[in-house]
Amino acid sequence: MSTSSRTPRWLDEGQQRSWRALVIGTTLLMDRLDDDLRRTFNISLTEYEILVRLSERPGRSMRMAQLADALAHSRSRVTHTVDRMEKAGLIVRGTTPEDGRGIVATMTDQGLRVLEEAAPVHVEGVRSYLVDVADPADFAALGRTMDAVTDQLIAGHPEMEIR
């Protein structure tokens, strides 16, 4: 039986209210965090996340395909973002030392400086816009819920390596 021929399981009023709160809250939160970084450091939230991921890797380097998977973004989106970051001097790209075929993004010293300056502003935004607003038990439940959502959505995509 195809999914479209089944009767939908409509959300009840409370579920609909929670769903809409999640959608609008997530949109506003991500927009505000992005605005803070753009206004202060001229980088987007996605660019910040790329710098964070690279900072956590040996040599501050990562294959482009792994980077896209880790961010749960398309490879083309990550490529365009890394293009901008490379022009800004935050990242350089090269081939992998193992086989010379894969493309590796490496954070530059300038990229590390930007990350070190931006991290306190970003963390303060996360704290003031979300963590400090939520009851600690609710925040922990939100984390567990989003982990379950992530696990379920990537189950059909074993190539994704979200960390």
Sequence and secondary structure as in RCSB ss.txt:
>XXXX:A:sequence
MSTSSRTPRWLDEGQQRSWRALVIGTTLLMDRLDDDLRRTFNISLTEYEILVRLSERPGRSMRMAQLADALAHSR
SRVTHTVDRMEKAGLIVRGTTPEDGRGIVATMTDQGLRVLEEAAPVHVEGVRSYLVDVADPADFAALGRTMDAVT
DQLIAGHPEMEIR
>XXXX:A:secstr
  GGGS      HHHHHHHHHHHHHHHHHHHHHHHHHHHHHS  HHHHHHHHHHHTSGGGEEEHHHHHHHHT  H
HHHHHHHHHHHHTTSEEEEE TTTS SEEEEE HHHHHHHHHHHHHHHHHHIIIIITTS HHHHHHHHHHHHHHH
HHHHTT TT    
